């Protein structure tokens, strides 16, 4: 274990597939750690800007480890298979899982009200009763009449 840590922190060690075969595994775990930390950050900050948060997370997960093994280690990337993007999708999914879980836990009241509306809509569809979901009368709208 200490040998791998030494290889990870050696400045300009120029590793290749023969001298540091664990680099893809270490890179994948590094991406998982970054994704987990950023997912917790988004969830705890109650972030609601989904596109911005997810794109920034994807960039951090992808390019921070690339900077590490290209600039710090000066790795021979060509000797590894798919080192640049290994583990990106898994770490991104992990980040999203943590973010969505924490966000959902923080918004239990909103989830309960959404469940109530969906349940009411399903009951009115099954029983054929007009549930006042939007304030409009929807009793004859499902009759198959295509007239406007």
Secondary structure, DSSP 8 states (H G I E B T S, - for coil): -HHHHHHHH-TT----TTT-TTHHHHHHHHHHHHHHHHHHHHHHTT---HHHHHHHHHHHHHHHHHHIIIIIS---GGGSSSTTTTTHHHHHHHHHHHHHHHHHHHTHHHHHHHHHHHHHHHHHHHH-----SSSS--TTTTS-----
